[in-house]
Amino acid sequence: MAGLAKRVLAAAVAVMMATVVAACGDGEGKQEGAAGQTANGASTSPSPAAQKQEAGNEADKKDGETRVVKDEFGEVTIPAHPKRVVGVYVEDYLKVLGVTPVVQWYHPTWGKQDYLQLDVPQFDITGSIEALLAQDPDLIIVDGVVDKAKYEQYSKIAPTYRLPEKVLQSSEEMLKTIADVLNIPEKASKALADYEAKMADAKTKLEKSVGKQTVAVIRVNTGDKTIALFGLKNRYAGEIYRTFGLEPHPLAAKMEEFQQVLSEEAFPSLNADHIIVFPSNGDWGSKENQEAFKLLDSPLWKSVPAFANGHVYKVERTHWQSGAITANSMKLDDLLKYMVK
């Protein structure tokens, strides 16, 4: 009996040890499964918290990336993926590319580009540049109005890119350059394809309706109460001749200046078939502009074909005093509205 008892006890101990070993092996399998698969073969994934942390790390890595680009004044190191962009005079292009600037430039005399309908703080470009510090920009883009001295001032606030002179006469080239700086060239390609399709359609309609009838663009300077004629080389109004195919009045075609103030005696010499006119500031309903607008009632205009035939078109200033993509598209809308019957 004693021998039997010993054999039973030994068998029981052996069973217990086997159970412990199996349990340990099962635990190791589950631990390994936590990193790849569970014991039943089901796949696992990181927790939401772990995924969020991983995404945050990746975003931080991208935010810290930089690249070197060449602008008008040399090489500049800019963020590879800018998030807070200031566009001095170039906000139209930013909006076309789906980028909302952190401020909108404003001039006490000229106002701002109201047609963009931006809901952001204003930045007075005649005031202190240090006002931009509060907006914490990571990139500033400026056009040809900004000289080397002003460029250096902007550069103290954030990396600053000054558009090269060679692209400033083409809204398409400006858009592509800004898109490259923002590292989103594909968005420029799509926007330009849409714009060029609209322009081609409008040119066909204008050619059929207007043909070689002459066109002039004038501005009522509400401050000094004068009339300015915009020439063919004007970056803003000149687009309707260079790109849209309209025929400039000879006075506009021969001008070397971007614009020229006309004396009242010279009004009859602007015998264009169509005249587009806008105020230098405010709008057609502004009370302070009404005295300046009386210039358009001058008897000297009566002999001009555009006035005699009712072909004087009062348009809004903000997009006519811009040469960017959105503004040019809105000019096309105006021309089609008034000139195509």
Helices and strands as residue ranges (DSSP letters): H 2-35, H 48-63, E 66-71, E 74-79, E 85-88, H 91-96, E 104-106, G 114-116, E 122-124, G 129-135, E 139-142, H 148-155, E 160-162, G 165-167, H 171-181, H 185-209, E 214-221, E 226-230, H 239-242, E 247-248, H 250-254, E 259-262, G 264-269, E 274-279, G 287-289, H 290-293, G 294-297, G 299-301, H 305-308, E 312-314, H 317-320, H 325-339
